[in-house]
Amino acid sequence: MKKRIYSNMLRLSAFMLTAGILAACGNEDIDNAYSRNQSVIQLATSGEYIVLDENDPDGVALTLEWNEAHPYGNEYITTYQYQMEAVGSKSAAIKEYEDDGMFRREYTNRELHELLTGHFGCLTSTVNTLSFTVTASFEGPRVVIPDIATATIRVKTYGEKQFIADRLSIGGTAVGDNPIELKPTSETSKTYTWNGALAAGKINFPVVYGDENNAVSPANPDQAITTDEMPAIMADASQANYWIIPESGNYRITVNLEARTVKIVAAGSVIELDKLYLSGTAVGGEDVEIERTLEDDQLFAWRGELKAGKLFMPLLYEEAKSISFVPKDKGNHDINDGNAHEFDQTSTESGTGSAYWEIPADGTYRIVVNLDERTVTIYSAATDLKNTVVSYNNTVDGINPYSQEVTELWMWGGFNASAHDDGMKAGFQTKYKMKQSLANPNVFVYHGDPLPRSVSTDDWSKATATGALNFLVSNIENNVYAFGSTADAERNKKRGYLTVNNGETLQLVAGQSHNRYAFFCVPENCTYVVVNIEKLTVYFGNK
């Protein structure tokens, strides 16, 4: 640039400058004869759209020229202020005062690029709008309105390409001569997903951004795809590399411009989901979510009312329900009542067609989806899993034998210093009532804050224990059916305590005998407990 630029942090607009002059004048008269029809400054630029050339750093990219302001005579002093700002930038405008009559500015490719990416914080390889203003101010015996000229140009920086797209497609021999345009998962998302058939061949992702034709591609030529997220670069379309699709088939594609990754997986080889739903005429209205179980992240379960009709299971992944679980035998609609059978994945967007389960009649159903085993089990009321029934001497109600379905399980003992909720007996708190699994009514789970580890004292042996608890089928501890530890204990003589480590699975002892006095001593930072009253096991851990 021919003239050195002096920047400051002021952001005075032409309006504020004018207002300041008028305010300073008080009641002075404005010389209307001078202020009217005397605007003669014109600001000219060498172009309206400039693409900076990285290969010619010292070449002149932009020239600005303006003419002298209207001459008001020797009684007036004219001052010129030159200003440059990038529209949308939070950085201060660059301003300088011209005092030597040089009404011209020149910027080389390097100078303009460094101003944009350095001072104004613009991105490389993007189009930015620059605004220029020249203001002539006059000081003399009468107030004269400043003369202002402006110009706006668009400038494209060079350098690394941005992961930004106006339009993104699938291209390469894997899709043939007609690229497939992708849509973002939402208006604000930078993630694009697609499911469909690809041929064996090459694939990348052409991008149109402004005047650029780029492509999301691998850094190296002919990269083999993996089931993981693959790093990607943004390259000129004419120089972009490709990933290799090994064989024809249905694939799921995820392009994440924010993370700069691409994922290409064969449909059915990997299950990716954030949530799982029930859909179809058997559901009616809105889709119904199937919850992930607390005991196993790979298990989803639901129990509720369904109508006679079609059923399939959409997967929500990255804000889209583009894939659904359907029967592996797509022509077979039988629910295989009460029996696990394999599912398959199909495109929801193209419709599940003949692939669905047929719910035979209105009623209550339990559905369990096992991602590890890739199976679905649909239980009607006739085959539904049953709660465990225990029998014991209920001395509180005076019933012997007393039968009870186990639908709740309470942690009880000295672990919580006998704290209790209002209206409950000592030691019983709702937050330590375990949740019954929808996938298996014999499984009860606690997942929450670390369990307290208060110290309690044995009434008989006077031994102390930290974090002692066992499991009761109701919130009454007296003579109730219990699941205790294998520690040596004897009613009215001594309690037994078994020390536990996180990550251990231990045996339970069920009944209404000495086991009621046999406790587990929970480990530090234990946030997760799973009890299986059918297998008589308990797991303590941190999750």
VOGU-3710 file (C-alpha; in Angstrom, 3 decimals, decimal comma):
1> mkkriysnml> 0,000/0,000/0,000  1,452/3,394/-1,015  0,338/5,275/2,101  0,744/4,093/5,672  -2,567/3,403/7,466  -3,105/4,619/11,033  -5,904/2,703/12,806  -7,802/3,722/15,894  -10,674/2,249/17,885  -13,259/4,947/17,148
11> rlsafmltag> -16,436/3,988/15,268  -17,902/7,362/14,327  -20,499/7,157/11,627  -21,051/9,980/9,220  -24,345/10,728/10,959  -22,696/11,044/14,378  -20,011/13,267/12,939  -22,606/15,582/11,428  -24,694/15,626/14,580  -21,625/16,501/16,645
21> ilaacgnedi> -20,829/19,478/14,454  -24,371/20,816/14,634  -24,525/20,395/18,392  -21,231/22,203/18,865  -22,459/25,180/16,918  -25,312/25,984/19,255  -27,350/28,778/17,712  -24,888/29,566/14,910  -26,452/29,794/11,475  -25,690/27,139/8,907
31> dnaysrnqsv> -24,599/28,654/5,630  -27,243/27,118/3,433  -25,779/28,722/0,358  -22,638/26,734/0,896  -24,208/23,561/2,278  -26,563/23,005/-0,659  -25,539/21,419/-3,942  -21,842/21,466/-3,116  -21,283/17,696/-2,669  -18,639/16,979/-5,252
41> iqlatsgeyi> -16,503/14,167/-3,759  -16,690/10,897/-5,636  -14,912/7,711/-4,515  -13,935/5,300/-7,301  -12,664/1,722/-6,920  -10,771/-0,412/-9,407  -13,350/-3,205/-9,124  -16,523/-4,323/-7,391  -15,470/-7,962/-6,851  -11,850/-8,853/-6,271
51> vldendpdgv> -10,340/-12,318/-5,914  -7,017/-12,010/-4,135  -4,139/-13,837/-5,813  -1,928/-15,809/-3,431  0,611/-16,356/-6,221  1,101/-12,602/-6,773  1,432/-11,214/-3,234  2,973/-7,882/-4,301  0,633/-7,247/-7,203  -1,879/-4,407/-6,783
61> altlewneah> -5,290/-5,883/-5,981  -7,295/-2,730/-5,256  -7,035/0,965/-6,046  -9,274/3,682/-4,600  -9,275/7,307/-5,749  -11,328/10,351/-4,832  -11,350/13,943/-5,979  -10,855/17,146/-4,008  -13,831/18,584/-2,126  -15,552/21,824/-3,127
71> pygneyitty> -13,179/24,796/-2,579  -14,736/27,246/-0,114  -11,872/29,702/-0,195  -8,945/30,589/2,006  -11,141/31,223/5,039  -11,908/27,489/5,276  -9,678/24,576/6,286  -10,639/21,243/4,704  -9,845/17,961/6,494  -10,200/14,539/4,860
81> qyqmeavgsk> -10,893/11,341/6,827  -10,521/7,979/5,106  -12,190/4,897/6,654  -12,246/1,171/5,869  -14,404/-1,438/7,628  -15,451/-5,040/7,028  -19,194/-5,518/7,164  -20,086/-7,889/10,007  -16,677/-7,733/11,666  -16,443/-6,876/15,349
91> saaikeyedd> -13,051/-5,265/14,808  -12,718/-1,494/14,775  -12,778/0,398/11,499  -9,414/1,537/10,169  -9,282/5,339/9,930  -6,701/7,857/8,820  -6,592/11,574/8,108  -5,300/12,787/4,776  -3,216/15,922/5,153  -0,889/15,848/2,162
101> gmfrreytnr> -3,333/15,897/-0,735  -2,893/12,229/-1,689  -6,397/11,188/-2,719  -5,504/7,604/-3,599  -5,012/4,264/-1,849  -3,510/1,060/-3,175  -3,503/-2,400/-1,611  -1,526/-5,406/-2,754  -2,927/-8,926/-2,627  -0,944/-9,693/0,516
111> elhelltghf> -1,844/-6,400/2,249  -5,563/-6,762/1,654  -5,537/-10,441/2,639  -3,697/-9,712/5,893  -6,031/-6,823/6,715  -9,068/-9,038/6,214  -7,832/-12,190/7,967  -5,728/-10,391/10,561  -7,280/-7,103/11,640  -10,889/-7,850/10,697
121> gcltstvntl> -10,827/-11,558/11,628  -12,294/-12,825/8,356  -11,899/-16,450/7,301  -9,584/-17,662/4,582  -11,096/-18,524/1,206  -14,288/-16,563/1,874  -16,008/-13,583/0,289  -16,207/-10,492/2,494  -17,741/-7,059/2,036  -15,532/-3,996/2,564
131> sftvtasfeg> -17,003/-0,534/3,008  -14,945/2,608/2,328  -15,858/6,152/3,339  -14,157/9,481/2,636  -15,430/12,450/4,666  -14,419/16,050/3,950  -14,988/18,379/6,936  -14,812/22,169/6,688  -13,779/24,631/9,393  -14,411/28,323/8,778
141> prvvipdiat> -16,543/31,363/9,627  -19,778/29,535/8,897  -20,864/25,917/9,443  -20,702/23,805/6,296  -22,158/20,301/6,135  -19,394/17,679/5,575  -19,107/16,112/2,149  -19,192/12,287/2,197  -18,447/9,656/-0,453  -18,777/5,885/0,006
151> atirvktyge> -17,965/2,720/-1,911  -18,569/-0,961/-1,226  -16,732/-3,911/-2,755  -16,568/-7,673/-2,227  -13,200/-9,317/-1,716  -12,372/-13,017/-1,613  -9,452/-14,074/0,547  -7,166/-16,960/-0,336  -5,793/-19,812/1,807  -7,320/-22,901/3,377
161> kqfiadrlsi> -10,838/-23,673/2,191  -13,622/-23,505/4,757  -15,977/-26,361/5,586  -18,971/-24,358/4,393  -21,446/-25,353/1,709  -24,275/-23,657/-0,128  -24,975/-27,030/-1,715  -23,500/-30,480/-0,985  -23,880/-33,661/-3,037  -22,661/-37,226/-3,369
171> ggtavgdnpi> -20,438/-37,654/-6,407  -18,189/-40,219/-8,050  -18,571/-43,474/-9,936  -20,459/-44,981/-6,974  -23,464/-42,812/-7,906  -22,946/-42,552/-11,662  -23,360/-39,441/-13,778  -25,967/-37,716/-11,610  -24,740/-36,466/-8,222  -27,216/-36,881/-5,361
181> elkptsetsk> -27,883/-33,637/-3,508  -27,917/-33,890/0,305  -29,863/-31,743/2,736  -28,755/-30,746/6,253  -30,608/-32,441/9,099  -32,000/-29,024/10,133  -31,817/-25,395/9,040  -29,000/-24,666/11,493  -27,195/-28,009/11,258  -23,908/-28,614/9,463
191> tytwngalaa> -24,571/-32,366/9,363  -25,883/-34,131/6,258  -27,191/-37,715/6,219  -28,309/-40,060/3,465  -29,317/-43,711/3,107  -29,506/-45,579/-0,143  -27,907/-47,782/-2,763  -24,335/-47,242/-3,953  -22,414/-49,094/-6,630  -18,891/-50,332/-6,092
201> gkinfpvvyg> -16,622/-47,437/-7,045  -15,325/-44,051/-5,954  -17,106/-41,434/-3,875  -16,585/-37,914/-2,577  -18,875/-34,993/-1,847  -18,938/-32,032/-4,277  -19,584/-28,659/-2,643  -20,779/-25,409/-4,171  -19,839/-22,435/-2,017  -20,149/-18,982/-3,545
211> dennavspan> -18,081/-19,065/-6,711  -16,118/-22,129/-5,595  -16,509/-25,732/-6,673  -14,948/-27,848/-3,937  -15,327/-31,356/-2,575  -15,233/-32,989/0,832  -12,676/-35,714/0,302  -9,928/-37,783/1,957  -6,429/-36,362/2,253  -4,968/-39,308/0,319
221> pdqaittdem> -6,112/-40,901/-2,953  -8,399/-43,947/-3,026  -8,977/-44,336/0,698  -10,727/-47,480/1,928  -13,830/-46,774/4,013  -14,073/-47,837/7,658  -16,980/-48,042/10,075  -15,552/-45,106/12,056  -15,774/-41,376/11,436  -13,122/-40,609/8,822
231> paimadasqa> -11,224/-37,300/8,757  -11,883/-35,197/5,667  -10,463/-32,157/3,915  -12,067/-29,531/1,694  -10,282/-29,461/-1,650  -10,791/-27,932/-5,059  -13,161/-30,239/-6,923  -10,676/-30,704/-9,758  -8,010/-31,955/-7,341  -10,138/-33,862/-4,818
241> nywiipesgn> -9,423/-37,470/-3,819  -11,969/-40,254/-3,324  -13,040/-42,938/-0,887  -13,572/-46,428/-2,308  -16,909/-48,234/-1,951  -15,872/-51,914/-1,971  -19,138/-53,487/-3,133  -22,614/-52,572/-4,254  -25,230/-52,304/-1,537  -27,171/-50,001/0,736
251> yritvnlear> -25,109/-47,539/2,739  -25,636/-44,895/5,375  -23,651/-41,675/4,897  -23,038/-38,901/7,416  -21,092/-35,773/6,434  -20,316/-33,510/9,394  -18,900/-30,190/8,191  -18,395/-28,915/11,725  -16,377/-31,952/12,838  -14,800/-32,283/9,366
261> tvkivaagsv> -15,614/-35,978/9,220  -17,361/-38,442/6,921  -18,900/-41,761/7,916  -19,894/-44,374/5,339  -21,228/-47,674/6,659  -23,020/-50,541/4,991  -26,641/-50,654/6,112  -27,014/-53,244/8,839  -23,301/-53,485/9,653  -23,491/-50,841/12,356
271> ieldklylsg> -26,485/-49,686/14,371  -26,370/-45,964/15,092  -29,172/-44,345/17,036  -29,866/-41,694/19,608  -33,453/-42,784/20,275  -35,803/-45,538/19,144  -39,513/-45,196/18,371  -42,629/-47,202/17,549  -44,550/-46,126/14,456  -47,249/-47,316/12,093
281> tavggedvei> -50,998/-47,795/12,176  -50,646/-49,933/15,321  -49,399/-46,825/17,119  -51,595/-44,187/15,496  -50,832/-40,483/15,746  -47,320/-39,517/16,844  -44,439/-41,960/17,187  -43,910/-43,397/20,676  -40,417/-43,589/22,164  -38,999/-46,930/23,334
291> ertleddqlf> -36,741/-46,155/26,279  -33,176/-47,368/26,662  -33,017/-49,546/29,772  -30,984/-48,553/32,806  -29,399/-51,988/33,132  -28,065/-52,256/29,573  -27,403/-49,514/27,018  -27,973/-52,043/24,245  -31,498/-52,892/25,438  -34,626/-50,868/24,645
301> awrgelkagk> -37,997/-51,733/26,161  -41,596/-50,500/26,151  -44,930/-51,697/27,533  -48,285/-50,197/26,612  -51,353/-50,250/24,406  -51,245/-50,984/20,667  -53,977/-51,243/18,062  -54,303/-53,970/15,477  -52,202/-52,805/12,523  -48,741/-52,297/11,065
311> lfmpllyeea> -45,693/-51,655/13,261  -42,122/-50,611/12,505  -39,441/-48,900/14,583  -37,768/-45,677/13,355  -34,309/-44,813/14,670  -33,557/-41,196/15,517  -29,942/-40,438/14,642  -28,449/-36,965/14,201  -31,934/-35,408/14,247  -33,327/-37,623/11,457
321> ksisfvpkdk> -35,482/-40,769/11,398  -34,120/-42,065/8,118  -33,690/-45,726/9,165  -36,191/-48,154/10,711  -36,055/-51,616/12,255  -38,273/-54,109/10,425  -38,482/-57,922/10,377  -35,440/-59,549/8,785  -37,829/-61,678/6,751  -39,535/-58,677/5,170
331> gnhdindgna> -42,425/-60,686/3,778  -43,251/-62,199/7,170  -45,343/-59,938/9,413  -45,773/-62,372/12,327  -44,837/-60,916/15,727  -43,596/-64,383/16,851  -45,432/-63,765/20,102  -43,024/-63,962/23,033  -40,062/-65,184/20,963  -36,949/-63,238/20,016
341> hefdqtstes> -36,390/-62,930/16,275  -33,962/-60,979/14,110  -34,620/-57,494/12,792  -33,183/-55,701/9,785  -32,702/-52,035/8,879  -34,413/-50,288/5,995  -34,849/-46,740/4,744  -37,742/-44,929/6,381  -37,650/-42,152/3,771  -38,522/-44,486/0,907
351> gtgsayweip> -41,202/-46,209/2,996  -40,973/-49,576/4,719  -43,123/-51,169/2,004  -43,919/-54,778/2,854  -41,496/-54,783/5,794  -43,419/-54,442/9,054  -44,883/-56,403/11,957  -48,635/-56,966/12,034  -50,085/-56,463/15,508  -52,931/-59,011/15,526
361> adgtyrivvn> -55,332/-57,357/17,980  -55,808/-54,341/20,206  -54,228/-54,856/23,600  -51,272/-54,475/25,944  -47,874/-55,407/24,536  -44,310/-55,483/25,814  -41,536/-54,898/23,267  -37,844/-55,571/23,927  -35,132/-54,673/21,393  -31,632/-56,119/21,873
371> ldertvtiys> -29,068/-54,290/19,747  -26,229/-56,680/20,599  -28,181/-59,721/19,457  -30,083/-57,764/16,774  -33,367/-59,190/17,971  -36,878/-57,957/18,749  -39,235/-59,698/21,163  -42,913/-58,714/21,113  -45,016/-60,043/23,989  -48,809/-60,022/23,937
381> aatdlkntvv> -50,771/-60,236/27,189  -50,813/-64,019/26,754  -47,023/-64,368/26,707  -46,015/-61,316/28,726  -43,289/-61,634/31,326  -44,644/-62,058/34,833  -43,587/-60,483/38,093  -41,902/-62,793/40,577  -44,213/-63,874/43,405  -42,754/-64,435/46,886
391> synntvdgin> -44,432/-66,025/49,887  -43,668/-65,227/53,522  -45,170/-64,712/56,970  -46,638/-61,199/56,963  -46,660/-60,510/60,689  -47,712/-56,890/60,152  -51,041/-57,870/58,582  -51,224/-61,219/60,347  -51,317/-63,277/57,141  -49,322/-66,503/56,819
401> pysqevtelw> -48,554/-67,515/54,192  -48,704/-64,162/52,415  -48,091/-63,966/48,646  -46,785/-60,804/47,023  -45,795/-59,863/43,494  -42,422/-58,145/43,575  -42,951/-54,851/41,734  -40,680/-52,706/43,888  -37,405/-53,166/45,693  -36,093/-50,872/48,431
411> mwggfnasah> -32,499/-50,384/49,541  -32,508/-50,384/53,341  -29,899/-50,346/56,088  -27,548/-48,029/57,909  -26,028/-46,656/54,693  -28,252/-43,528/54,814  -28,124/-43,033/58,603  -31,770/-44,186/58,852  -32,982/-41,075/57,024  -36,551/-41,332/55,775
421> ddgmkagfqt> -39,177/-39,497/53,755  -42,226/-38,011/55,452  -44,722/-40,709/56,388  -42,204/-43,542/55,962  -40,400/-45,657/58,510  -36,750/-45,076/59,397  -34,337/-45,838/56,569  -36,833/-45,685/53,693  -36,403/-42,968/51,050  -38,102/-42,912/47,655
431> kykmkqslan> -34,839/-41,997/45,916  -33,449/-45,377/47,015  -36,419/-47,311/45,660  -35,075/-49,264/42,680  -36,693/-49,077/39,240  -38,214/-52,215/37,776  -36,949/-52,953/34,263  -39,409/-52,945/31,374  -37,246/-55,516/29,598  -37,312/-57,977/32,521
441> pnvfvyhgdp> -39,564/-57,530/35,580  -37,095/-59,580/37,635  -34,452/-56,860/37,259  -34,361/-53,750/39,468  -31,949/-50,860/38,951  -30,622/-47,868/40,872  -28,766/-45,219/38,873  -28,196/-41,871/40,528  -26,020/-39,980/42,972  -23,271/-41,892/44,813
451> lprsvstddw> -24,842/-43,940/47,597  -24,197/-42,593/51,100  -21,841/-44,579/53,345  -22,887/-43,729/56,873  -21,485/-45,814/59,738  -23,916/-48,022/61,685  -23,459/-50,210/64,775  -24,680/-53,770/65,276  -27,163/-53,830/68,173  -25,833/-57,184/69,387
461> skatatgaln> -22,146/-57,547/68,506  -21,514/-53,773/68,577  -19,481/-54,138/65,376  -19,524/-51,118/63,066  -20,060/-51,112/59,320  -19,854/-48,452/56,605  -22,523/-48,234/53,920  -24,544/-51,280/54,987  -27,662/-52,163/52,971  -29,785/-54,988/51,663
471> flvsniennv> -32,952/-55,161/49,557  -36,573/-55,423/50,759  -39,779/-56,050/48,794  -41,657/-53,268/50,616  -40,942/-50,196/52,724  -41,572/-52,079/55,970  -38,481/-53,758/57,400  -40,149/-55,884/60,082  -40,285/-59,566/59,042  -40,420/-58,640/55,355
481> yafgstadae> -39,121/-60,755/52,486  -35,531/-59,698/51,811  -32,542/-60,211/49,550  -29,398/-60,134/51,664  -25,717/-60,943/51,285  -23,919/-64,241/51,917  -22,293/-62,809/55,057  -22,631/-64,875/58,240  -25,574/-63,461/60,214  -27,988/-64,750/62,833
491> rnkkrgyltv> -31,221/-63,204/64,008  -31,043/-61,633/67,496  -27,317/-62,465/67,746  -25,289/-60,677/65,077  -25,464/-58,920/61,746  -23,240/-59,957/58,869  -21,397/-57,570/56,536  -19,884/-58,247/53,135  -17,425/-55,707/51,708  -18,067/-54,849/48,050
501> nngetlqlva> -15,884/-53,362/45,296  -17,185/-51,412/42,318  -17,548/-53,677/39,316  -18,386/-56,808/41,309  -21,336/-59,152/40,799  -22,277/-60,997/43,986  -24,747/-63,639/45,064  -27,997/-62,811/46,877  -29,725/-64,829/49,572  -33,537/-64,603/49,412
511> gqshnryaff> -36,085/-65,212/52,128  -37,349/-64,188/55,543  -34,691/-65,731/57,727  -31,171/-64,807/58,831  -30,544/-63,259/55,401  -32,521/-60,195/56,568  -29,559/-59,397/58,833  -26,887/-59,945/56,161  -25,779/-56,710/54,511  -23,583/-55,460/51,688
521> cvpenctyvv> -21,133/-52,619/52,481  -21,292/-50,440/49,384  -18,039/-49,084/47,916  -17,162/-45,421/47,544  -18,703/-43,557/44,608  -21,213/-46,318/43,883  -23,819/-44,833/41,524  -25,218/-47,963/39,901  -26,808/-51,101/41,372  -28,544/-53,885/39,409
531> vniekltvyf> -30,457/-56,642/41,223  -31,746/-59,743/39,435  -34,140/-61,548/41,788  -34,518/-64,466/39,377  -30,795/-65,194/39,088  -30,218/-63,934/42,674  -27,347/-61,632/41,694  -26,458/-58,039/42,475  -23,993/-55,776/40,674  -22,432/-52,683/42,261
541> gnk> -20,626/-50,160/40,076  -20,028/-46,619/38,913  -21,762/-45,481/35,735
//
